[in-house]
Amino acid sequence: FLLKRGWRPEWEDPKNATGGHFQVQLKPMAGGAQIDEYWNNVVLAMIGGTLEPYDMITGARLVDKISGGKAAGFIRIELWFSKYEDSTAVTALKKSMEKTMATRLDGSTHQGVKTE
């Protein structure tokens, strides 16, 4: 989990109460390197402030559902945000996340992912 300072990783936190999250579920066949690249892209964009609109992002989380007692066969990347009621900003953030995940470190792009 990567959160902005002062935020707690729970929906019960009043700062998260009016927010939501986007998620991308990735099957293991995507490959560990590809999953790492997607996660790194999200984290670097969050830290660097290039995911827009940056001010509504509250955190990012990587969830391993491949192993363990509750295995479901996928890895999930989540981007948490505030201000769910601002549909224009939410749509812009969703597009920004999809573009960020599809951009390689050298600036080229590959087949994009779709958020849920």
N, C-alpha and C positions, 0 to 999 in steps of 0.2 A: 504494500500500500504506500502510496505517495500522496500526502495531503498538504494543503496550505497550512502554515503555522496557525495554531489556535482552533483548528477544526478537528472534530473527532470522527472516526470512521464508523459512524452509525447514523441511521435515518432518524433516530430519536433526538439527535443533536438539533437544537432549534435552528442553527445555521443551515442545516440540510433539509429541514421540514418542507420548504417550498421548492425543492430541487428535484432532480431526477438523474438518470444516467443513460448513457449509450453503452451498448455492449456488442462485441464481435466474438462469435464462437468459432474457434479454429480446431479442426480435426488434426490428430497427430500426423496424418499423411502430408500436411503442409510442410512438415519438417521443422526440427528444432531451430535451425538457422533462420528460417523465415519467420517463425513465431518470435524469436529474439529480436529480429529486425523491426517487426511491427511494434513490439513493446518498447524498444529503444527509441523508435521514432516518436511515439506518444510521450514518453518521459522527457526526451530532449526538447520537444516542442512545448511541453508544459513548463519546464524550467526556463527555457529561452523566451517564453512569452509569444511564440509564433502561432499558437492555436488561437483563433479568434472566434468570438470575443473573449479575450483572456480573463477579464474581470469576473466572469461567471463560473470559471472552472474551480472546483473545490478539491479534486483529487483524481487519482488513477489507481486502478487495482488490477492485478493479475491473479486469476483464480485457476488453480490446477484441479481439473475434474477428470484427469486421466487415471490417477492412482488413488489409493486410499479406500476407506470403507464406503464412501458415497461416489464411487467412480461412475462417470457418465460418458466418458470417452471424448472429452474436448478440453481445450484451454479457453478461458474467457478473458478478454481484455475489456475493462470498464473505464469509462470516463465520467466522473461525477460532476454535476454542475448545479448551480443555484438558479433561481428565477425561471422555473418551468413555465410560468404563465406568459413569458415573453416569447411567443411563438416565432417571431422573426429572428431573434437572437439564437434560439434553440436550433432552428433550421440552419443558420449560418455556422454554428458550432459543429453540427453534424457533418456538414459538407467539408469543413476545415479538418475534422478528424479523419474522414475518409481520404482526403487528399494527402494529409500528413502520413497516414499509414501506407499509401501507395507510392510515396516518394523515397527513392534510394538516397543514401548518403552522398552519392556523386551527382545528385540532382535529376537523374533519369527517373522515369516512372515505370511501374509494372502494373499488372492487372490489379485493379483496386478491390477494396473490400467494402461491404455494405454493413452499416450498423443497424441494430435493432432498437 
